[in-house]
Each structure stands twice: as C-alpha cells, then as structure tokens.
Amino acid sequence: MKTNEDKNIKLEKGTADELPYASGKFDLIIFSFCLYLCDDESLLKIINETFRVTRKNSFIIIYDFFYNGILYNTYKYNNLIKTRKMNYSKLFLWHPNTYLNKKKKKYEKVNQLYNQKKLNCTALHIIKKNF
C-alpha cells in the first residue's frame, strides 16, 4: 500500500484564521463553500490571514452561497450551528488594491436568481490582490 511518503505529499494542519504558512507564500487561495460556516468573530482574522499568505498579484477565489444582504439560517445538519449567506467578495474588496474580476454572464445569472427570490443561489467571485 502506498503512503503519503511514497507520493511525496506533505500534509499540514491549520485553520483559516491561523494559517501555518509564511507570508507571501501563495499565488492562489480558494474558498469553496466554507465561509458560510465560519463564525462572524473569525471573519476578520480569516481575511487578514488570506492577505498575509498571498503574494502580490495573487488571486482569491470565492465560490459560496450568495445573498445581497446578510441572511442567517440554522445549519440543516446541526441545529446548534448558524450559517450565513452574503456577498463574500465584499469582505476582501475593502482594500483599495483588490479588484473584482467580473464575468458578466455569471453576475447576470446571480442577479436574476436573486431577483426571483431564489435565496439558495451561489456566486463565483475572482478577486485580484495587487499589494
């Protein structure tokens, strides 16, 4: 049986609010259906850690639930956990040197679903970090 050592894979354990990596290590960070489960209190630290570990001219990709405000729900798999739907790109775009790569058709589809009150729509945001 092959092990991780056979494949030369190195595993590291960490959390999004305390990443075990050096500053400026990555060109790309992907958030895929995870931010909606993060505690509100952790979001600022997650954003700061994302900015810290990414290089200049890197990308941050967010694929998650979308809502044009903030909507909290009970997590269907555990009623003790609250989920959040929002426009997660706004968390990263406060910095003057971050830019949203708009794909017109994708945003038109999100807006169409939102206007039809289908609140379980998702959005793909590609953010360019230039600092």
Secondary structure, DSSP 8 states (H G I E B T S, - for coil): ---HHHHT------BTTB--S-TT-EEEEEEES-GGGS-HHHHHHHHHHHHHHEEEEEEEEEEEE--SSEEEEE-TT-TT-EEEEE-THHHHTTSTTEEEE--HHHHHHHHHHHHTT-TT-EEEEEEEE--
